[in-house]
């Protein structure tokens, strides 16, 4: 798998990064399958530096906060008005109510909403196939229904935390993954609200418990010192750890 960081800013776009969006590519059927993990505000623009929007094969939305899904509205406009020729509906997996939420966001009626452009599906219980991937989504701790996602292909595994507070579910879905792309929005020592986000240390502790091969910290808000988050993480995880950066790529 090839993972490209399109946007890694936490909670809202920053001056050097849009909000959450990650492109995962895998060889499939004599071509390349291109999957998006989230499409937060500001991400649709720089995403076009990495692919033709018509080449998106699927989208997985971890949850329905705007910094993880709202640029689906722009993708809808592109698919509806600017994609030439007939194109198949793009499968979009997310929490229950994703179709209705995005229709409201663009002031559309729920029927048809965006369903002519996207094939909305609720994350099922247990693993499911999607192109070359075996996908597993697991509910994690957040104020709204939110999921961590595990992608497996050719014996390799990538886990994306989405937004999550500390929880055993994140450890379980990341177990043995080659790379854990994990949110780390808070710094140690601050008065952080519970059940919302992780600190760098907490992200590292989850990675250690899950015995992952590599930890990439992401979803760091513009006002948070990423070096401090990284410094909080390093003592709690013995493997390679770094902060995500826009345009960075990883081979998993």
Residue pairs with C-beta under 8 A, 6 or more apart in sequence:
1 24
1 25
1 26
1 151
1 153
1 156
1 158
1 251
1 252
2 24
2 25
2 26
2 249
2 250
2 251
2 252
3 22
3 23
3 24
3 158
3 179
3 181
3 249
3 250
3 251
3 252
4 22
4 23
4 24
4 25
4 50
4 247
4 248
4 249
5 22
5 218
5 244
5 245
5 246
5 247
5 248
5 249
6 18
6 21
6 22
6 23
6 43
6 46
6 47
6 50
6 246
7 13
7 17
7 18
7 19
7 20
7 21
7 22
7 40
7 42
7 43
7 46
7 246
8 17
8 20
8 218
8 219
8 220
8 244
8 245
8 246
9 16
9 17
9 18
9 19
9 20
9 42
9 67
9 219
9 220
9 221
9 222
10 19
10 20
10 67
10 183
10 185
10 197
10 218
10 219
10 220
10 221
10 222
10 224
11 19
11 67
11 185
11 219
11 221
12 19
12 41
12 67
12 221
12 222
13 19
13 40
13 41
13 42
13 67
13 222
14 221
14 222
15 222
16 246
17 42
17 222
17 245
17 246
18 40
18 41
18 42
18 43
18 45
18 46
18 71
18 246
19 40
19 41
19 42
19 43
19 66
19 67
19 68
20 37
20 38
20 40
20 43
20 62
20 67
20 68
20 218
20 219
21 36
21 37
21 38
21 39
21 40
21 43
21 47
21 71
22 36
22 37
22 38
22 160
22 181
23 34
23 35
23 36
23 37
23 47
23 50
23 51
24 34
24 35
24 36
24 37
24 133
24 151
24 158
25 32
25 33
25 34
25 35
26 32
26 33
26 35
26 131
26 132
26 133
26 153
26 154
27 33
27 132
28 131
28 132
33 57
33 58
33 131
33 132
33 133
34 51
34 55
34 56
34 57
34 58
35 56
35 57
35 58
35 59
35 60
35 130
35 131
35 133
35 151
36 47
36 56
36 58
36 59
36 60
37 60
37 62
37 149
37 160
37 181
38 60
38 61
38 62
38 68
38 69
38 162
39 47
39 59
39 61
39 68
39 69
39 70
39 71
39 72
39 75
40 66
40 67
40 68
40 69
40 70
40 71
41 66
41 67
41 70
41 71
42 71
43 71
44 53
44 71
44 74
44 75
44 78
46 246
47 53
53 75
53 78
53 79
53 83
54 83
54 87
56 75
56 90
57 90
57 91
57 131
58 90
58 91
58 92
58 93
58 130
58 131
59 72
59 75
59 90
59 91
59 92
59 93
59 118
60 92
60 93
60 94
60 135
60 137
60 149
61 68
61 69
61 72
61 92
61 93
61 94
61 95
61 98
62 68
62 94
62 146
62 147
62 148
62 149
62 160
62 162
62 163
63 69
63 94
63 95
63 142
63 144
63 145
63 146
63 147
63 162
63 163
64 94
64 95
64 97
64 98
64 101
64 144
64 145
65 144
65 163
66 105
68 162
68 163
69 94
69 98
69 101
69 102
70 105
72 92
72 102
72 105
72 114
72 118
73 102
73 105
73 106
76 102
76 106
76 114
76 117
76 118
79 87
79 90
79 117
79 118
80 116
80 117
89 115
89 116
89 117
89 118
89 119
90 117
90 118
90 119
91 118
91 119
91 121
91 130
92 98
92 118
92 119
92 120
92 121
93 121
93 122
93 123
93 130
93 135
93 137
94 120
94 121
94 122
94 123
95 122
95 123
95 144
95 145
95 146
95 147
96 122
96 145
98 120
98 122
99 110
99 113
99 114
99 115
99 118
99 120
100 110
100 113
102 113
102 114
103 109
103 110
103 113
103 114
104 110
106 114
108 114
114 120
123 137
123 147
124 137
126 136
127 134
127 135
127 136
128 134
128 135
128 136
129 135
132 153
132 154
133 151
133 152
133 153
134 151
134 152
134 153
135 149
135 150
135 151
135 152
136 149
136 150
136 152
136 173
137 147
137 148
137 149
137 150
138 147
138 148
138 149
138 150
138 169
138 170
138 172
138 173
139 145
139 146
139 147
139 169
140 146
140 147
140 148
140 161
140 162
140 163
140 164
140 165
140 167
140 169
140 170
141 164
141 165
141 166
141 167
141 169
141 195
142 162
142 163
142 164
142 165
142 195
142 196
143 195
143 196
146 162
146 163
146 164
147 162
148 159
148 160
148 161
148 162
148 164
148 169
148 170
148 173
148 174
149 159
149 160
149 162
149 173
150 157
150 158
150 159
150 160
150 173
150 174
150 177
151 157
151 158
151 159
151 160
152 158
156 178
156 252
157 176
157 177
157 178
157 179
157 252
158 177
158 178
158 179
158 181
158 252
159 173
159 174
159 177
159 179
159 180
159 181
159 210
159 212
160 181
161 170
161 174
161 180
161 181
161 182
161 183
161 198
161 203
162 183
163 183
163 185
163 196
163 197
163 219
164 170
164 183
164 197
164 198
165 194
165 195
165 196
165 197
165 198
166 198
166 202
166 206
170 182
170 206
170 210
171 206
171 209
171 210
172 210
174 180
174 182
174 206
174 207
174 210
174 212
175 210
175 211
176 210
176 211
176 212
177 210
177 212
177 213
178 212
178 213
178 214
178 252
179 212
179 213
179 214
179 215
179 216
179 250
179 252
180 206
180 207
180 210
180 212
180 214
180 215
180 216
181 216
181 218
181 244
182 198
182 203
182 206
182 207
182 215
182 216
182 217
182 218
183 197
183 198
183 203
183 217
183 218
183 219
184 197
184 198
184 199
184 200
184 202
184 203
184 217
184 218
184 219
184 220
184 229
184 232
184 233
185 196
185 197
185 198
185 199
185 219
185 220
185 221
185 224
186 192
186 197
186 198
186 199
186 224
187 199
187 200
187 224
187 225
187 228
187 229
187 232
188 199
188 200
188 201
188 232
192 199
197 219
198 206
199 229
199 232
200 217
200 228
200 229
200 230
200 231
200 232
200 233
201 232
201 233
201 235
201 236
203 215
203 217
203 233
204 215
204 232
204 233
204 234
204 235
204 236
204 237
204 241
205 236
205 237
207 215
207 237
207 239
207 241
208 236
208 237
208 238
212 239
213 239
214 239
214 240
214 241
214 250
215 233
215 237
215 239
215 240
215 241
215 242
216 241
216 242
216 243
216 244
216 250
217 226
217 229
217 230
217 233
217 241
217 242
217 243
217 244
218 243
218 244
220 226
220 229
220 243
220 244
226 243
227 243
229 243
230 241
230 242
230 243
233 241
234 241
